[in-house]
Amino acid sequence: MGQLGFDFGVQPKRLTKVTPARLSTFDDCPRRYRLTYLDRPTPQRTGAWAHSTLGAVVHNALRALFDLPADRRTPERAAALVTEQWNDAGFLDAAQAQQYRERARQWVAEYVEHNDVSGDPVGLERWVSAPVSAGDGPPSLIVEGRADRIDERDGELVIIDYKTGRNAPDEYEARGSQALALYAVAAARTLRRPCHRVELHHVPSGTVAAAEHTPESLRRQLTRADETAAELQTATDTLEAGGDADTLFPARTSRRCSWCDFRPSCPDGQQAAPAARSWDLLAP
């Protein structure tokens, strides 16, 4: 039996699937987007970066902590989890790695001491995905991604993102984060509970930067995401049709070229800024 309904020859709009990481990468540098997500085989990359290793260890340790029963989530156990998760990739030498391992142990222990970790999160590294629209029309995007942590407070979801960078974030950074806003929208649709609050937890300083989104602020972030997604999808489609890769995905050079993962495969980036050493982005 044929499909019920009427066919007036109108093709439904194709939904573009995006993650905050893809959108951010394209906004920062279209060429890096192409090298990361489109070119196959994947072009040559740099080696590991110490600051990325450090961030991954802290994230993994905190995730492992919440997998434990509440009465075992102690500062001492948190510090031990850092040791268990540790690796030296990207550090200058064993001495530098040991120095930052001890720092990370202290950061995570103090985080557990000064924050309530007794409750069980709704999600840890939780994958959320939902069709969304920036306006009143049908969905134009499928927003998805993996949130560090999703809590529930007073019947509403809270999106939590851990940070380990040099500078502590503030409320404006939390409110302006497209990633947090998109996670809030996708989590609300996936888990069927309201979600307006987003938080950046800066583990080294203990700072918690929080923002309460309104429907209007979330809509602005969705509109921005929709515009970026349309641009990157047009560029991708044109590339697949035989368009010029460098024209469609130009390099957007900046000082970030010093530590771009694809610096070995990007002559423009090599000319734009000197190469950083793999440990240069560590906090002093």
ZICORUR-V714800 format. One record per pair of residues at least 4 apart in sequence whose ideal C-beta (glycine too) atoms are under 7 Angstrom apart, sorted by the first residue. I is the first residue (numbers start at 1). J is the second residue. Records with the same first field share a line. If there is no record, write none. Layout:
I: J + J
//
This chain:
13: 138 + 140
15: 131 + 139 + 140 + 141 + 142
16: 141 + 229 + 233
17: 142 + 144
18: 22 + 23 + 141 + 143 + 225 + 229
19: 144 + 145
20: 24 + 145 + 178 + 179 + 182
21: 25 + 145
22: 26 + 37
23: 27 + 178 + 225 + 228 + 229
24: 28 + 178 + 179
25: 32 + 33 + 36
26: 30 + 33 + 228 + 232
27: 228
28: 32 + 252
29: 33 + 251 + 252
30: 34 + 235 + 249 + 250 + 252
31: 35 + 249 + 250 + 251 + 266
32: 36 + 260 + 262
33: 37 + 232 + 249
34: 38 + 39 + 245 + 249
35: 39 + 43 + 262 + 265
38: 236 + 239
39: 43
43: 262 + 265
44: 264 + 265
45: 261 + 262 + 264
46: 261 + 263 + 264
47: 90 + 278
48: 52 + 53 + 89 + 90 + 278
49: 53 + 90 + 259 + 278 + 281
50: 54 + 90 + 91 + 278 + 279 + 282
51: 55 + 281 + 282
52: 56 + 90
53: 57 + 87 + 89 + 90
54: 58 + 100 + 104 + 164 + 282
55: 59 + 164
56: 60
57: 61 + 82 + 85 + 86 + 104
58: 62 + 104 + 107 + 108 + 162 + 164 + 203
59: 63 + 148 + 162
60: 64 + 85
61: 65 + 78 + 81 + 82 + 85 + 108
62: 66 + 108 + 162
63: 67 + 124 + 125
64: 81 + 85
65: 73 + 77 + 78 + 81 + 112 + 117
66: 121 + 124
68: 72 + 73 + 77
70: 118
72: 77
73: 77 + 112 + 117
74: 78 + 112
75: 79 + 109 + 112 + 113
76: 80
77: 81
78: 108 + 109 + 112
79: 105 + 108 + 109
80: 84
81: 85
82: 86 + 101 + 104 + 105 + 108
83: 101 + 105
86: 101
88: 94 + 97
90: 278 + 279
91: 96 + 97 + 100 + 279
92: 96 + 279
94: 98
95: 99
96: 100 + 279
97: 101
98: 102
99: 103
100: 104 + 282
101: 105
102: 106
103: 107
104: 108
105: 109
106: 110
107: 111 + 203 + 204
108: 112 + 203
109: 113
110: 114 + 206
111: 115 + 203 + 206
112: 117
114: 206
119: 151
121: 149 + 150 + 151
122: 150 + 151 + 152 + 157 + 191
123: 147 + 149 + 150
124: 149
125: 146 + 148
126: 146 + 147 + 150
127: 144 + 146
128: 144 + 145 + 147 + 183 + 186 + 187 + 190
129: 142 + 144 + 186 + 190
130: 143 + 185 + 186 + 189 + 190
131: 139 + 142
132: 139 + 141 + 143 + 185 + 222
133: 137 + 138 + 139 + 140
134: 140 + 219 + 222 + 223 + 226
140: 226
141: 225 + 226 + 229
143: 182 + 185 + 186 + 225
144: 186
145: 182 + 183 + 186
147: 159 + 183 + 187
148: 160 + 161 + 162
149: 160
150: 157 + 158 + 159 + 187
151: 158 + 160
152: 157
153: 158
155: 193
156: 193 + 194 + 195 + 196 + 197
157: 187 + 188 + 191 + 193 + 194 + 195
158: 197 + 199
159: 180 + 183 + 184 + 187 + 195 + 198 + 199
160: 199 + 201
161: 180 + 200
162: 201 + 203
163: 169 + 200 + 201 + 202 + 203
164: 203 + 204
166: 283
168: 202 + 205 + 207
169: 173 + 174 + 200 + 202 + 207 + 209
170: 209
171: 175 + 209 + 210 + 211
172: 176
173: 177 + 200 + 209
174: 180 + 198 + 199 + 200 + 209 + 210 + 211
175: 211 + 217
177: 181 + 198
178: 182 + 221 + 224 + 225
179: 183
180: 184 + 198
181: 185 + 198 + 213 + 218 + 221
182: 186 + 221 + 225
183: 187
184: 188 + 195 + 196 + 198 + 213 + 218
185: 189 + 218 + 222
186: 190
187: 191 + 195
188: 193 + 194 + 195
196: 212 + 213
197: 210 + 212
198: 211 + 213
199: 208 + 209 + 210
200: 209
201: 208
202: 207
204: 283
213: 217 + 218
215: 219
216: 220
217: 221
218: 222
219: 223
220: 224
221: 225
222: 226
223: 227
224: 228
225: 229
226: 230
227: 231
228: 232
229: 233
230: 234
231: 235
232: 236
233: 237
234: 238
235: 239 + 248 + 249
236: 240
237: 241
238: 243 + 248
239: 243 + 245 + 248
243: 247 + 248
244: 248
245: 249
246: 250
251: 266 + 268 + 269
253: 257 + 268 + 269 + 272
255: 273
256: 260
257: 263 + 269 + 272 + 273
258: 273 + 274 + 275 + 276
259: 276 + 281
260: 266 + 269
262: 266
263: 269 + 270 + 275
266: 270
267: 271
268: 272
276: 280 + 281
//
